[in-house]
Amino acid sequence: MTIAQLLQVVLITFTVGLSAFCFALSRRLRKLNDLETGLGGAIAVMTSEIGRLEKSILLAKAEATAATRALADEIERAKEERAFWTLQQKFAEASPARHVRLQRRRRREEADLDA
């Protein structure tokens, strides 16, 4: 056996081993990319979940913004209501004094008329 023949046998053995490795690698990649059980399926599920979560986040953000606006409106309405009631109390406090004065004036006028 010459060196040329020995190199050809080594080359053929290396080629057969490399082809077996490539075959095993391609089978593993097919299993990995399988959409039902492999990593491809996991990626597809995660992609759909990300889309669903993004929609949920946008919906929650819109609801929070609407709630913030509603709360701000309620606070503003409460401030106006408080100002109204404060004004009503001021009028109520001032009103009896005038009412007493009117009663006194009427009593004086009645007393003048009776006299």
MODELLER restraints for C-alpha pairs under 7 A, 6 or more apart:
rsr = mdl.restraints
at = mdl.atoms
rsr.add(forms.Gaussian(group=physical.xy_distance, feature=features.Distance(at['CA:31:A'], at['CA:38:A']), mean=5.80, stdev=0.5))
rsr.add(forms.Gaussian(group=physical.xy_distance, feature=features.Distance(at['CA:32:A'], at['CA:38:A']), mean=4.51, stdev=0.5))
rsr.add(forms.Gaussian(group=physical.xy_distance, feature=features.Distance(at['CA:32:A'], at['CA:39:A']), mean=5.13, stdev=0.5))
rsr.add(forms.Gaussian(group=physical.xy_distance, feature=features.Distance(at['CA:32:A'], at['CA:40:A']), mean=6.59, stdev=0.5))
rsr.add(forms.Gaussian(group=physical.xy_distance, feature=features.Distance(at['CA:33:A'], at['CA:39:A']), mean=5.60, stdev=0.5))
rsr.add(forms.Gaussian(group=physical.xy_distance, feature=features.Distance(at['CA:33:A'], at['CA:40:A']), mean=4.48, stdev=0.5))
rsr.add(forms.Gaussian(group=physical.xy_distance, feature=features.Distance(at['CA:34:A'], at['CA:40:A']), mean=5.58, stdev=0.5))
rsr.add(forms.Gaussian(group=physical.xy_distance, feature=features.Distance(at['CA:34:A'], at['CA:41:A']), mean=6.38, stdev=0.5))
rsr.add(forms.Gaussian(group=physical.xy_distance, feature=features.Distance(at['CA:35:A'], at['CA:41:A']), mean=3.90, stdev=0.5))
